C-alpha cells in the first residue's frame, strides 16, 4: 500500500513535468492523488487537501468526461497554478512533519531515483502509442 507521503511525492513530480499545467494537474490527480483520503493525512493539512479536491471536482462534467477533466478545463491558468502550488505546499508540510518525527531517531531521508520515475513515464508513453 502506497503511503500518503509517496502519493504526494509522485504527484509533485508529475507537476514539474514539461507538459501544460492543466494536463499535469489531471495526471497528478488520476495517477497519484485519487486514491488518497484526507483522513490519512496529518490534521493540519486535511482542510487544504479537501480544498484541492473541491477545486478538482467543482464542475459538472460534459458527456464523456469526468469531473476532474471538466474542473481543470474550466480553470484559468492562475487557478491551475494555485491548485498545483497547494499540492506542493501539502507535500512540503507532510515531508517536514515526517522529518521532525524522524529527527530523534536520526533517520536518513532517502530520495526516489529520477531514473525510476522516467522509466515509469516511458512505459506510459509506450502504452499511449499502442
Buried (B, 14 or more C-beta within 10 A) or exposed (E): EEEBBEBBBBBBBBBEBEEEBBEBBBBBBBBBBEEBEBEEBBEEBBEBBEBBBEBBBBBEBEEEEBEBBBBBEEBEEEBBEBBBEBBBBBBEBBBEBBEEEEEEEEEEEEEEEEEEBEEEBEEEEEEEEE
